[in-house]
Amino acid sequence: MKAAVEIYINMIVLILITSSCVFFISSSLRNAQARNFHSTVTAKIEASSGSERVINDSIMEAMKKGYTLNISPVCLYEDKNYYYVELLYEYEIPFMGTKRNSKIEGYAR
């Protein structure tokens, strides 16, 4: 009888450890996807020389993915266009009940 109780407790602990690892890995993947999306948007803006169409399409794509994308022009030099690209997304670990807003910032030249 003692062995059966120990086996059940060990199985419950193993399930909790496994599920927490899965939640941490999935949260890390969401973070990596947001960083990848930010890099892609920055590269698109740079390749199109700041085309309004590309900027609007990127903002719409971000909304579909659940992100908030802010792109604003920055005038450092009169002959060159720079853009400040800010991506806001929600970072969540469901098992722990942790939810926070994260931000990725960058510049497109």
C-alpha positions, 0 to 999 in steps of 0.5 A, a space after each residue: 500500500 505504501 508503494 502505491 501511494 509513493 508511485 502516485 505522488 511521484 507521478 503527480 510531481 513528474 506531471 507538474 514538472 513536465 507541464 511547467 517545462 512545457 509552459 516555459 518553453 512555449 513562452 520562450 517560443 512566443 518571445 522568439 516569434 515576436 523578436 523574429 517578427 520585429 526583425 522582419 518588419 525592420 528589414 522590410 522597412 529598410 528594403 522598401 526605403 520606408 514605403 507607406 504601403 509596407 508600413 501599413 501592411 506591417 501594422 495590419 499583420 501585427 494586429 492579426 498576430 496580436 501585437 501592437 506595432 508603432 512605427 514613427 519617422 525619426 529625422 536625424 539627417 535631412 537626406 536620410 529617413 530613419 524609422 523607430 520601430 516598437 513592437 508591444 506584445 504580451 508575455 505570459 506563463 499560464 502555469 505561474 499566472 504571470 502576464 506582462 507587457 513586453 516591448 522590443 525597440 529598434 531602428 530601420 534605416 
